[in-house]
Amino acid sequence: MKTLPLPLVKIIGFLLALVSLLSLGACTASETPPVGSFVDSEPADYVSLQPIVWEYFYNLKAAVIAGDIQAFHSRYPALASGEDAERGINAEAHRVKSYLGFALIDGDVFPEYYQRFKIKPVDDEIHILIHGLELYAYRDAQGVISKSGGEFKIVLYLQPSAGGWEIVQTDEVTLSEWQDFPD
C-alpha cells in the first residue's frame, strides 16, 4: 500500500477539520435563533397562547362587522390609546373606520393562514407574530355579495396579568415595513 506524501496528509487533515467545524457551526446556528427573532413556540406555550390570539381576532372581527370599537376597547383597554395608524400601532379603531362604508354581513379571519404563529420572549413580555388572512363579506350597491380584506402580519404584545396574559399593544406590519419585516 502506497502512503500519501506528508504535505497532502496535512492538507486533507486540515480540510476534514474545517468541514467538521463548519458543519458543527451550521448545527449550532440552526438550533440557536438570532437575538430578537421570532421562533416557533413550544407545544405547551402554543396551547396556552392560542386562545388569546383567537379571542383577540374574534373580538376584532365583531367590532369590524358591527362598525363599533367600544366593546373591543372595553375588553382591551390598553389598545384604546396610543394609536398610530401610519405605523400600525394599536390601529384597530382605524380598521373599524375603514370598513364603515361597506355593508358588512360576515367575516372570516384565519390568524394562521400563512404560518403558525411565532413568539419572541422579551424580558417579562411575550410578542406573538401572526401572519394571517382576513376576509369580510359585504353587499355592494346592486346587492351582490363580494369580499374585501387580505393578508396581514401583526405583532401582539402580551404582559403578565392576574388572569394570565393581557394584550397591551399591537403593531400591524404596514406596507412600507412589509419587505424588511423579519418572519
C-alpha positions, 0 to 999 in steps of 0.5 A: 500500500502506497502512503500519501506524501506528508504535505497532502496528509496535512492538507486533507487533515486540515480540510476534514477539520474545517468541514467538521467545524463548519458543519458543527457551526451550521448545527449550532446556528440552526438550533440557536435563533438570532437575538430578537427573532421570532421562533416557533413556540413550544407545544405547551406555550402554543396551547396556552397562547392560542386562545388569546390570539383567537379571542383577540381576532374574534373580538376584532372581527365583531367590532369590524362587522358591527362598525363599533370599537367600544366593546373591543376597547372595553375588553382591551383597554390598553389598545384604546390609546396610543394609536398610530395608524401610519405605523400600525400601532394599536390601529384597530379603531382605524380598521373599524373606520375603514370598513364603515362604508361597506355593508358588512354581513360576515367575516372570516379571519384565519390568524394562521393562514400563512404560518403558525404563529411565532413568539419572541420572549422579551424580558417579562413580555411575550410578542406573538407574530401572526401572519394571517388572512382576513376576509369580510363579506359585504353587499355592494350597491346592486346587492351582490355579495363580494369580499374585501380584506387580505393578508396581514402580519401583526405583532401582539404584545402580551404582559403578565396579568392576574388572569394570565396574559393581557394584550397591551399593544399591537403593531400591524406590519404596514406596507412600507415595513412589509419587505424588511419585516423579519418572519 
